[in-house]
Amino acid sequence: MTRIIFDRADRYIDPQNDTNILDAAKRMGIGISAVCGGKGLCGKCRVVVKTGREKLGPLSNLERLSLSDLEIISGYRLACLATPVAEGEIFVKIPPESSIEQQRLQVAGIETIVRVSPTVTKHVIEVPPPRAQESKSDAERLIAACSTLSGTREVKLGLNALTLVPTTLRRSGSITVTLYENSDTSEVTWIEETGNSDLTLGLAVDVGTTKLAAYLLNLQSGKTIAVASSLNPQISFGDDVISRISYTSRDAKNLRQLQGIVVAAINKLIHDLCDQTAIEASQISDVAVVGNTAMHHLLLGINPKSLGLSPYRPSVTSKVIVSSKEIGIRVNPGAYVYAFPIIGGFVGGDAVANILATQLHKLSAPALLIDIGTNTEVVLNDGSRLTSCSCASGPALEGGCIEHGMRAETGAIERVYIDPESREPGYTTIGGAPARGICGSGILDAVACMLKTGIVDSGGRIATTLSTPRIRVRNRIAEYVLAEAKDTAGGINITVTQKDVQSVQLAKAAIFAATSILMKQQGINSADLQQIFLAGAFGTYIDPQSALIVGLYPDIPLDRIRFVGNSAGSGARIALISREARSEAEQIAGNTEYVELAANRGFQDEFMRSLYLPHKNPEIFPTVRQILSRSRSY
Amino acid sequence: MTRIIFDRADRYIDPQNDTNILDAAKRMGIGISAVCGGKGLCGKCRVVVKTGREKLGPLSNLERLSLSDLEIISGYRLACLATPVAEGEIFVKIPPESSIEQQRLQVAGIETIVRVSPTVTKHVIEVPPPRAQESKSDAERLIAACSTLSGTREVKLGLNALTLVPTTLRRSGSITVTLYENSDTSEVTWIEETGNSDLTLGLAVDVGTTKLAAYLLNLQSGKTIAVASSLNPQISFGDDVISRISYTSRDAKNLRQLQGIVVAAINKLIHDLCDQTAIEASQISDVAVVGNTAMHHLLLGINPKSLGLSPYRPSVTSKVIVSSKEIGIRVNPGAYVYAFPIIGGFVGGDAVANILATQLHKLSAPALLIDIGTNTEVVLNDGSRLTSCSCASGPALEGGCIEHGMRAETGAIERVYIDPESREPGYTTIGGAPARGICGSGILDAVACMLKTGIVDSGGRIATTLSTPRIRVRNRIAEYVLAEAKDTAGGINITVTQKDVQSVQLAKAAIFAATSILMKQQGINSADLQQIFLAGAFGTYIDPQSALIVGLYPDIPLDRIRFVGNSAGSGARIALISREARSEAEQIAGNTEYVELAANRGFQDEFMRSLYLPHKNPEIFPTVRQILSRSRSY
C-alpha cells in the first residue's frame, strides 16, 4: 500500500500499487495538465517527486526524451508514467506549469507575507456631549476626540466627514471614524455611527491594456474577500497602447472618453464585488491602482502623448494621490486613490507592483522578472541593483494577430503536442469544448512542437517538403493543420500559418533581446540567474519548456522559473494593506534604472539574432539543443 | 467770490456768495440727501464745515433744532441753510449719512489698507527641456523648476495641473504656474503657457441671507475690478435662516437643493463678472467666502440643524478649505474655496470678516460693531477683548413684514420728514419714482419723525386723538398716512400702521438689548464707546439720527458712528489678497467670546425695556431727550 501525498496536502492511498501519479491526482480531483491523454507523449504532466523516488518504477525512455538532465536529477517525472512499485510514502509536488487549477485563476498573483498596516483604518471614539459653558463646535469636539489617534500630528476633517457631523454626532456618543494617514497628512475621511459598518474595506485595481482585475480586501485582516475581472473596454479603441495614445492625441475629448469608459468599467467591477459580498460600495474606504504607464495616464486623465514621442517619457512618474470622486470611482466619497509610481517609459506602476509582490528588489542573487503582455516589461536584479526596460512584444503571445488566434477563452487550444514520428497533433482546449481557435499558450506550444519535430527550422520556415498531409500551402502561405474542420466548433481547419510562426518569432525576439540587453549591460550570464519570475496572465498558462524551446527567456533550469500570475494585482493588494509597502514602492520606482531600448544601439542587432528559434547562436541554449537533438533523433 | 471745496475734491466757485451749500453741491452733481426739498425742515442735509465756518451766515433756529450741541460744536450745518457771506475758501465734508451716492453703493464696504500677499500667486518658470540621459518625467522637471518658489517646502502638483503637463510642457520652455500656499501646503494648482493669461484673479463672495455679493479682484494689485450682486434664491424657502434650517431638517435632499441653488446663483454672478470684464471663469484662481453660520453650512452642504436646537452650536467653527469643484463653484478647476471661520452660534464668518475689515480687534478704546440684517450680530471691543452675540432682529429694518414695506428698490420711500406743526409728511423715494412702498430706512425715519412730532408716544402707540386727517383707524388698527393714494404708484394710500411701529420696536429692542448685554457684561457705558461701526446694506442707508431717536444703538455723538456698508464683503476681499489676514481671521474667530443670549437671564428684561422709544429709561438717551423736548416744543 502506497500513499501519494500531493503538495496541497491531499493524499491518495494506492492499495494495489498500480495507479500512476496522474490517475491518482485525477481521483483526488487535482488537475494536472496532460494533453496527450496520459500516453507519455506530450510531456506536460511533469511533477517533482520530493521524497520516495525509489518507490516508483524506473524512468522510461519517453520521460528521458521529455525531461532535461537537470530535471531528472531534480526528481522530475511524467505523472502518467510514474507508477508506485513499492509500499511507503511518496511526496509529490505539482509545479505551477503542470497545474490546471493555477492556470485558471487568472487574477491570482503570488501571495507575499506582509505586515498588515493599512493607510486607512477605522477607530471607535467617544465624543463627549457638548457642555453648556463650552463653545466648541461638534467638529472641534470630534477632532479633539481624534487627537490621540495620530500621535502629535493634527488630524484634519475632510469635507465629506464634515457634512456628516450634524447627523452623526448628535445621535450617539460613540462614533466610528475612518482615518487616512500617510507621510503628509492625517485626515478623517468619513464618520458613521458605531456598529453601522465594522468592516474596513479596500479595493485594489490592476488596469491592464487588455484586462481589468479588481480585488476587494478586508484591510484589518489583509485578506482578499472577492475578485472580479473584465476586459478593458478601451480595447475598442485599439488593442495596443500605441493606438490608444494616437487616438487620444487626436482630440482632447477622446482622452475624456477613454478615461470615462475605463472608470465606468471599474465601477462595474465594484458593483460585481459588492454583489458577491453583499456590501455597499460606500463601505470601500481606500483604493490602490496599478497599470502600465499608458493605462495609468488614461485613468487619471493625463494625456499619454509624450509616451508616443521621443524621448518617450511619462508625464509623471511619482505616485499620484487623488480623491476617488475626482476621477469618478464610486466608492466611499471620502476615499483616496493611490496610483503607483512609475519607473520610466512604459515601465509603469505594474512593474513596480510586480517587484513589490515578488520581492525581486530584496534578492541578493541575480534574478529576472518578465511581465509578458502586448507590452512586455523586463526587470533585472543583477544582485545589487535593478534595471528595467520595456518592449513591444505584440499580441501574438496572447493569441492576437494570429490567423486562428483567440483569447484564452472556452474552446481555445491551449496545449499542443505533435507526435515526433507521425507529425500528427494532439491538443486540449479550455473547458474541453470543440476547438474554436488557438490562444497564446497554444501557439507557443505549437511552434515549440513544430520546431522539435522539424516542421519548422531554426529560421521559422515551415518545411513544405515534409510528407504529411498536415502541412500544406494555401494562398501561397505554408501552414500546419492543427485541428481538422470536422473536429472544430466552426467547421473550418484551425492552422498555424507561416505568418503565425513569424509573429511568435517577433514577439519572443523582442522579449529575449530586451532581456539580453539588460543582462549584457549589467554583465550577467544565463548561468548567473537564480530565478526568473514570469508574470502576466499569459505567463501563468504557458508551458515553460515550450517557452524555453522557442527562446523566450534565457536557458536556465526550469525549476528556477516561477509563474507569479498577476503579480501586479498582488502588488496593488500589498500597497493597500501596508503603508510601508507604499514607501517601498516609491523607493523601487526611484531606484530602478530605466533603459530606453529605442536609444540602445545593440537592441536591433540582438533582436535580429533572437528571431531564430531558439537563437542565431544556439550555444547559449544548451538545454534546447539537447531537447531538439533528442527529439529529432526519435 | 467764494470757493466751496467738497471732500471729493470738487470745487464750486460762487461769484455772488448767494448760493447755499446744497445748491452748490447740486450744481456740481454731488448728491446730498434733502427730503424736505431744501426748506431746512427734514435735517437730512447735514454737512460738516471743516474750515471757513466764519465765511457762512450764522446758525439758524431750524439748524439749532436739527443738530445736537456736540454736532454744532463739531461744525455741522444743514447744507440748505448754510450760505456763504464772505469771500474765501470753505472746505465741506459730506458725512456718509448725507451722501446719496454712498447709499446707492450697496456692495461697497470700507477699504482697509492691506499689504498684498495673496494665497494664490502666478510665477513664470523655465522648465529645461528633457535631456536624453535623464529619466525625469515632465512632472518631476516641473516640480524641480518650482522648487525655488516655496522655500524649503516640497511643492506638490495637483491633479488638474498634472493633467495639463502633457499639453503645456512640451510647447514652450516658459510656463506660468499658479501656486497655492498656506501654512499646510504648497501646491501648483494650474499651469499654462506664459502669456496666455497674465492676470491673477480671485473671487470674494458674501453669502447673505437675503443677498449675494461677488467681487472680482486682481490678486497682484489687490484691487477690486468688478462687482455683482443678486438676491439669495434660498429666499423662496424662507426669508429668515430659521425657516431654511427647518426646511433642510425635514429631508436630506432639501439640503442638497438649497446648496445647489445658492451655488448656481454664485455661478451666475461669476458669469456676470466675466461678462463685465471679458475674462474667463477659468482665470479665477482663488475664492474666499463669508456668510453667517447658517449660510456657511448650507453652502458647504453641512446640515445646519444643530443651529436650530439647544445649545445652538455650529457643526464646525474652524476655517474650511475645499476644492471649488467639490462644491460646484465654476472657476478654475484647481482653485480652492476658503470659507471663513466662525465665532459661535449664528455669529459666523461674516462677523469675523466685519472685524477684519474694520480692524475692530486692534482698537484700544471701546467700540461696537453692529451688522444689521434679519439676524443682527453685535461685537464689542471693551478695549482689550472681543465679545459677540447674535439676535433675531427680524426683517422690519429691511422693509420686511411691514404693511407697505418693500426692499430698497426704485419707488421705495427712503427718507421721511414730518412737519412738527402741521404733522404733514414729506418724503423722497429711491430713483425719485412715485412711491410704491416703504423700505427699511424709510420706516425708521417715519417712526423717528412720528415720535418727534408726538404722533406716537414712547410706548409706540399712535395718538389717534390728534387732530390730523393723516391719522386714522382702519380695521381697528391705527395708522399714519405717509403718501396719499393720488401720489402713489399703486394708487393706494401708503401708511405706517400701529403694527409697523411695533415691528420697528421689536427689531430695535432686540438689537439694543443684545448690545446692552455685551456692554453690561464687559462693564462698558455709552460714554466709553469711541466708535460704533454700522455694517450691513441697511446700515448704509439709514439716517443715524433717526436710528438714535428710536433707540437702535447707544446714545453717542453721531460723528462716532461709522457706516461701513458691506464690510463682510470687504473682509472677504482682504482675506483674498492677504495670507496674513487669513491667519488673523482665524485668530479673531478663536479669540472672540460668543455670548449665547438664549441662555442669558438679563436679555429678556433688557429687551422689554428696550421696546420703549427710545428706552424705558430715557436717561440713557440724553441726546434723544434733548431732541424730543426741542421738537415737541416747536
Chai-1 contact restraints between the chains, C-beta under 6 A:
chainA,res_idxA,chainB,res_idxB,connection_type,confidence,min_distance_angstrom,max_distance_angstrom,comment,restraint_id
A,P130,B,P311,contact,1.0,0.0,6.0,A-B,restraint_1
A,S135,B,G344,contact,1.0,0.0,6.0,A-B,restraint_2
A,S135,B,Y594,contact,1.0,0.0,6.0,A-B,restraint_3
A,S137,B,R313,contact,1.0,0.0,6.0,A-B,restraint_4
A,S137,B,P314,contact,1.0,0.0,6.0,A-B,restraint_5
A,S137,B,V316,contact,1.0,0.0,6.0,A-B,restraint_6
A,S137,B,T317,contact,1.0,0.0,6.0,A-B,restraint_7
A,D138,B,S315,contact,1.0,0.0,6.0,A-B,restraint_8
A,A139,B,S315,contact,1.0,0.0,6.0,A-B,restraint_9
A,A139,B,V316,contact,1.0,0.0,6.0,A-B,restraint_10
A,L159,B,V322,contact,1.0,0.0,6.0,A-B,restraint_11
A,L162,B,V316,contact,1.0,0.0,6.0,A-B,restraint_12
A,T163,B,G301,contact,1.0,0.0,6.0,A-B,restraint_13
A,T163,B,I302,contact,1.0,0.0,6.0,A-B,restraint_14
A,V165,B,S315,contact,1.0,0.0,6.0,A-B,restraint_15
A,P166,B,N303,contact,1.0,0.0,6.0,A-B,restraint_16
A,P166,B,K305,contact,1.0,0.0,6.0,A-B,restraint_17
A,P166,B,S306,contact,1.0,0.0,6.0,A-B,restraint_18
A,P166,B,S315,contact,1.0,0.0,6.0,A-B,restraint_19
A,G301,B,T163,contact,1.0,0.0,6.0,A-B,restraint_20
A,I302,B,T163,contact,1.0,0.0,6.0,A-B,restraint_21
A,N303,B,P166,contact,1.0,0.0,6.0,A-B,restraint_22
A,N303,B,T167,contact,1.0,0.0,6.0,A-B,restraint_23
A,K305,B,P166,contact,1.0,0.0,6.0,A-B,restraint_24
A,S306,B,P166,contact,1.0,0.0,6.0,A-B,restraint_25
A,P311,B,P130,contact,1.0,0.0,6.0,A-B,restraint_26
A,R313,B,S137,contact,1.0,0.0,6.0,A-B,restraint_27
A,P314,B,S137,contact,1.0,0.0,6.0,A-B,restraint_28
A,S315,B,D138,contact,1.0,0.0,6.0,A-B,restraint_29
A,S315,B,A139,contact,1.0,0.0,6.0,A-B,restraint_30
A,S315,B,V165,contact,1.0,0.0,6.0,A-B,restraint_31
A,S315,B,P166,contact,1.0,0.0,6.0,A-B,restraint_32
A,V316,B,S137,contact,1.0,0.0,6.0,A-B,restraint_33
A,V316,B,A139,contact,1.0,0.0,6.0,A-B,restraint_34
A,V316,B,L162,contact,1.0,0.0,6.0,A-B,restraint_35
A,T317,B,S137,contact,1.0,0.0,6.0,A-B,restraint_36
A,V322,B,L159,contact,1.0,0.0,6.0,A-B,restraint_37
A,G344,B,S135,contact,1.0,0.0,6.0,A-B,restraint_38
A,Y594,B,S135,contact,1.0,0.0,6.0,A-B,restraint_39
